[in-house]
Amino acid sequence: MNAYSKSVVVSLAVIAWVIPHPSRAQDPVKVGPNVYQTVFENSHVRVNEVRFKPGEKIGMHSHPDHVVYILSAGKLKFGYPDNTTKDMEFKVGDVVWLKAESHQAENVGGTEFRALVVELRDPAPSPGQTTAGVAATDDPMKVAADMSKVLFENERVRVLDTALKPAGKMPMHGHPPVAIYSASAAKLRFTSPDGKTTEKDVAVGDIIWNDPVRHAVENIGTTEARAIHFELKQPK
């Protein structure tokens, strides 16, 4: 190979590295820091808040398995590494499950689009492996069905919408590992199985993480307390 040939090979290699390639899709927080902001992360999950202004775009990026909770309605156009595209419309309160994938996105609606993207970092169940949440006797859907509703459930995650009126009490119940989004400001009292109590003030948008927990909850504030629970199912 002569000197000219070597220079051409080097130049092509540099070009190939500089031009974005679908297989090198990156972290959305790095690709689009104006769109994605990490509001919580640990070894189990990363929670990103997404804000898309009308006409705003984010380049090709990647997610592990993730669940999306829609905070404000909107319409997005997604583009994929195979050059296909898909338009999707979302309503407030929608929950969308997406397997690991790479895509780019554009807000093609006329309003700002907002959502929470909860990325799962724990491995998916292996073939034949089953997962579980909590014992039936501890399930908030059993002990306080009038205060909770299931928005979404699959083998990896269950999403609950819970609401406590002022002076409302949720009896003793349990959660597997759970990330909680506070949809309203609230003042709450938690009681553990040993009778100890703690009080907590939460603001709209707070993210609270709990390892597996049993507790009773009382709304000691003056307004309704509402929260979205992203429960992570664990191997049996």
N, C-alpha and C positions, 0 to 999 in steps of 0.2 A: 504493500500500500504506500503510495507516494504522499508527500506532505499535503498536497491539495486534497486528496481523498480523505486523509486523516482529519483535516479541518472541516470538511463537509460532514463527516460522521459526528464530530464534536458539536457542530452547530445544530445538527438535527436533534441530537440528544438534549441540548439545552432548550431548543424549541419545544420538544416533547414534554420536558419537565415544567416549563413555564405555562404552557397552555393547559387550562383545567381539563381534567379527564374524569369521567364518571366514577371510575374505580378509585379515584383519589378524593372523592367527595369528603368534605371536612365537617367538623363540629359546627352546628348552626350558630352557636354563640360567637364563634370566630368569623364565620362567613358573613353573618348579618347581625352585628352587635346593635344596630339600630332597630332590629325587629325582635331579636331574642335576648332576654335577660334572665339569668339564673337567679331564682328567689330562694331555693333551698336545694341542698344535695347532701347525701351521705353514701354509705356503701350499698344501699338498697335501691335508691331512686335519685333522679335529678328532676327537679321541677323548674320548668322555664315558663315565664310569662311571655306571650307573643302579642305584639302590637304592630299591626299592618295598617299604615295610612293608605287611603285610596291611591292606586297606581304604584304603590311601593312593591319592590321585588326583593327576593333573596335568591342567591345563586345555589348551584347544586350542593347539597349537604346530606348527611346521613343521620339516621336515628336507629337505636335498638328498638325492640318491641316497646310500644308506647300507647298511652291512653290520653285522649284529648277531651277537655271539658270546655265548652264554648261559653265565654263571658259576654260577648256581644255579637250580634248577627253579622253575616257577611258572605261574600262570594269570592272564592279563590280559584285560580287556575294553576294546576300542578303540571310540571314537566318531568319526565323520567329519562333515565340514561338511554333507553331504547328509542328516544325521540317521540314517544307518544305523549299526549297531554290529556288532562281530565279537568273539567270544571266541577266544583262542588259548592253547594250552598249550605249554610249552617244557621241554625236558630239558637237563641239563648237557651242554655240548659242541655243542648245536645251532648251526647257522649259518643266519641268515635274511637274504635280500637284499630290500631295499625300495626302490622307486623314490621320487623326491621326492614328498612328500605332507604333508598336514596331518592331525592327529588329536589326540584326547585319550585318556587311558588311566587305568585303575583296576586295582589289584591285587585280584582277586576270589578269590584263593587263600588258603590258611591259613598260608603261610610267606613270609619275605622273598624277593623276587625280585631277582637281580643280573645285570647284563649289561654288556658293552662295546658302545658304539655308535660305529662308525667312519664319520664323514661324509666323503664325497669332495668336495673343492673343485675339482679339475681338471675341465674341461669333458668331457662325454661325447663319444664319437667321432661325427663327422658321418656322414651316410648314405654308405655305400660305403667309409668309412675303416676300416682294419683296425688292430688293436693287437697288441702282442707283449710277452712277458716277457723271457726271456734266451735266448741261443743254446742249442740242445739239448745241446751238449757241456758247458754250464755248469749245466744245470738240476739242482737238488738231487734231483729225482725220478728223474733218470737216474743220477747219480753216487752217491747214497746213499738208494736207495728203501727200504732196510730201516730207515732212521732217520726217514723223513718220510712223511706221508700227506696227500692233498688232501682237505680238508673241504668246499670249495666252490670253484667257478670259473665265471666268465662273461666277457663281453667287457671288463669294467672292472677286475676284481680276482680274485686267487686267494688262498685262505686255506689255509695249511699248518700242520699240527701236527707239530713235530719233537721228538725225544727222544734224548738222548745219555746212555748209561750212564757211570758213573765210568770214566775212562781212555778213553772212546769218542772216536773221531776221525771227523770228516766231511771228506772230501777237498775239494780246491779246487773251488769252485762259485760261482755268481753269483746276484744278486737284482736286479730292477728296484727303483725306490724302494719302501721297505718300512717299515711300522710293526710292531714286534715287541712282543708282550705276554709278559712273563716269568711262566709258570705255576708256577715253582718257584724257590727260591733256588739259585744256582749260582756256580761260579767257572770262568771260561772263558778259553782262550787263542786268540787270533785270529792267523792268519798271512796276510799279504798276498802277492800274486804276487812281490814283490821280496824276500821272505824275512823282512821285518820282522815282529816279534811284539808284541802288546799283550795284557795280561791285564785281565779285568774281573770284578768281583763284582757280581752282580745279585740283587735281592730280589724276592719274589713281588709282582706288581702293577706292576713297573717297565715303562715304555714306552720303547723304544729306537727311534730313527729312523735309517735309513741311506739316503743317496742311492745310486744304482746302485753296486754293490760286488761285488768278487770276493775271496773269502778261504777259508781252511780253518779249521775250528773243532775244538778239543779240550776235553773236559771234564776239568779238572784238580782238580775238587772230589771230595767223597766221596759225593755223592748224585746221583740222576738229574737232568739238566738238561732241562727241557721248556719249549717256547715256541710261541706261536701267531704266525705270520707273515701279515700282511696286505699282499700284494704288489700294487702298482698297475701295471696294464699301460699301456704307453706306445705312442703311434702309431708305426707302422713307417715 
